[in-house]
Amino acid sequence: MSPSKDDISAFAVYSSSKNKKKRNRKSKVSIQESEDMFREEEEFYVEEVLNDHNEPSASNSCNNIKDKKKKKRSNLSFTVTSEPQRASGVEIIDVDENSNDVLLIENTKKGKRRKIVVLDPESEEVEEEIIFEDITGRKTNRTQSKINSTKGTKQKKGTASSDDSSVSPDVCIIEEEESEEDESYSGNSVDEARKLFAWLINPVIPADFFNNAWEKRPVHVKRGVPEYYKPVVSTSDIDKMLRNNNVQFTKNLDVTSYSNGKRETHNPVGRALPNIVWDYYKNGCSVRLLNPQTYIPKLALLNSSLQEYFGCSVGANIYLTPPDTQGFAPHYDDIEAFIMQVEGQKHWKLYAPKSESATLPRFSSGNFTEDEIGKPIMELTLQPGDLLYFPRGTIHQGRAVPGSHSLHITLSCYQRNTWGDLMEKVVTAAVRIAVEENIEFRRGLPQDYLNFMGIAHSHESSSQRTDFIDKIKSLTMKLFDYAPIDAAVDQMGKQFLHDALPPVLTAEEKQCSSFGDGHRMGPNGKLISGGEITLETKIKLLRAHIVRLVSEEDSVRIYHSIDNSLEYHGEEPQYLEIAFELAPAVEHLICSYPEFIKVSELPLESEEQKVQIIGDLWERGLLLTDGILKPVIDC
């Protein structure tokens, strides 16, 4: 099944020509940094600020920028100008809440992409490698610009623009022709997810985002395109959802309020009928949908696609807030949050973690009082089409502005997907294996160790304590030799597949899988067969991360997500158990993705084994064939 030009990708669902024209009218990015909250690991001389995609310039006039001064924050150098001197039609980047200083950047020219770099005016020479990327994140051109700089003058080489008089001499503009986004389905779930993530954070380049913001600092994308996220959900969609489905309070929906420092949940028992929900809303309660992808197909498509990109579960909540109200107390979460403002406006306040241990936490906090959280490090109002990202551990609260309701989606990912979570599995398994294989781990403890070890003896100093601690260190060092790192990673993958949403198939994928092909009942009781898989049949996995091959409990299991529920953990972990000798065939399928391979190419001894394992996987919906199997009509 080669990708068809008529097959629609997830990216294309949200990136229609109409929406592209709207979002190309105006776009700006605000990257908020806080010296208290975030620290750079090394000194940077050049800060990459903005990447625009096909966006017409609002103005070509930046000639009146004056009163320049240099400001350092988080070891990054910026050229700033006083806000009263701001020229019309320029972008405002990195607003400092504690002063009137802002960084001013002009919009890009139509048909070009601009990479705008702010240089340290006091640096005499800057060398920066710049990698351009298209909307899918693929590298398209690499330019290394060496800029000899003295204060007030800039020399630009390579593709650096040197004739733009509208921009401050401390700003280097790199231009490149932009290619059109490819909306056809590529047949590679990771590539499709990459395009979709680029759409989500557009115009920020994904590589820039992960280098400069991910797990470090909030990012505010201010687009000026109100319809940008409307393809996903609307308030009328929520009303239809309540009328057409058995949505339950607490399980699927919460009604909440936050007033005078008190957070309350007002859930009755039973079905969340629309009249009941909207009565709560009318009286100032917020509505939170806990697993909306169960009832909103486009959100299920968005999340199931993005999980291929992140390699972990991607969840979502939807929040509908009445005007001038707030539904939740200040708190922090254990997920990376992408706030997609769909309708109305919401005013947000973000606060630094209260301690280093609360930075990138593994678990969410309780509710904070205003006195506990201090002053915000970032304060902004999201407009329809805007995006706000902040790392886990960022204390936050949001309130709908007077005169405007607010509807937003919170996409979440990276819940307990850290090095620490992996190491827990590695170390636990390493100890088990070491005890089995190394007699040193099975020798008995000293008879009197309780007499000199423990908290009550921690202040003491003795040769017995020193020898005991040295022995622990020695055994710990030996643990690495027994660490089953790949097996531990497989356990993380197994957990991901339990957490994951089932894939959303395109029309052609359905036709070339057991969901649309295979046996079917025809007219007058005649059975129509979907044909047979032979050694010449070309097959591949349905998705890059649809299966995980795991060796456990003296067996080989293929864990998968194809039968998962749209509700989180609605089903037990799904798996097939196979014979050890068939495992190389599954390994070959995993490593061959996204290419189709012939059944005959599988590294198994017999032809019967090859057809057997592929038949089993195809029947479970885990494989695609490169074309519809030829049907046979039985009498």
ZIZI-V640602 format. One record per backbone hydrogen bond with DSSP energy under -1.0 kcal/mol. NH is the residue of the N-H (numbers start at 1). CO is the residue of the C=O. Records with the same first field share a line. If there is no record, write none. Layout:
NH->CO / CO
This chain:
7->4
13->9
14->10
15->11
20->16
21->17
22->18
23->19
24->20
25->22
28->222
30->220
38->34
47->118
49->116
65->62
69->80
71->78
73->76
76->73
78->71
80->69
81->102
83->100
85->82
86->83
91->105
93->103
96->101
99->96
102->81
103->93
105->91
112->109
113->176
115->174
116->50
117->172
118->47
119->170
123->120
126->147
128->145
130->143
132->141
134->138
137->134
140->132
143->130
145->128
147->126
149->124
150->153
153->150
160->157
161->173
165->163
167->164
171->168
172->117
174->115
175->159
176->113
192->188
193->189
194->190
195->191
196->192
197->193
198->194
199->195
200->196
201->197
204->201
209->205
210->206
211->207
212->208
213->209
214->209
216->213
217->213
219->389
220->30
221->387
222->28
228->225
232->229
238->234
239->235
240->236
241->237
242->238
243->239
244->240
245->241
247->245
249->270
250->253
251->249
252->248
253->248
254->288
256->286
257->264
258->326
259->262
262->259
264->257
266->255
272->247
273->271
277->273
278->274
279->275
280->276
281->277
282->278
283->279
284->281
285->280
286->256
287->320
288->254
289->318
290->252
294->291
295->292
296->292
300->296
301->297
302->298
303->299
304->300
305->301
306->302
307->303
308->305
310->306
311->307
315->412
317->410
318->289
319->408
320->287
321->406
325->322
331->396
336->413
337->390
338->411
339->388
340->409
341->386
342->407
343->407
345->405
346->382
347->399
348->380
349->397
350->378
351->395
359->356
360->392
365->332
368->330
372->369
377->350
378->350
380->348
382->346
385->341
386->383
387->221
388->339
389->219
390->337
393->333
394->391
395->351
396->331
397->349
399->347
400->325
401->345
404->401
406->321
407->343
408->319
409->340
410->317
411->338
412->315
413->336
422->418
423->419
424->420
425->421
426->422
427->423
428->424
429->425
430->426
431->427
432->428
433->429
434->430
435->431
436->432
437->433
438->434
441->438
442->439
449->446
451->448
452->449
453->449
457->454
458->455
460->457
466->462
467->463
468->464
469->465
470->466
471->467
472->468
473->469
474->470
475->471
476->472
477->473
478->474
479->475
481->478
482->479
483->480
485->483
488->484
489->485
490->486
491->487
492->488
493->489
494->490
495->491
496->492
497->493
498->494
499->495
500->496
510->506
511->507
512->508
513->510
516->510 / 513
517->513
520->528
522->526
526->523
528->520
529->632
537->534
539->597
540->624
542->622
546->543
548->559
550->557
552->555
555->552
557->550
558->576
559->548
560->574
561->546
564->561
570->567
576->558
578->556
582->579
583->580
585->582
586->582
587->583
588->584
589->585
590->586
591->587
592->588
593->589
595->592
597->539
599->537
600->535
601->598
602->599
604->602
610->606
611->607
612->608
613->609
614->610
615->611
616->612
617->613
618->614
619->615
620->616
621->618
622->617
624->540
625->512
626->538
627->625
632->529
634->527
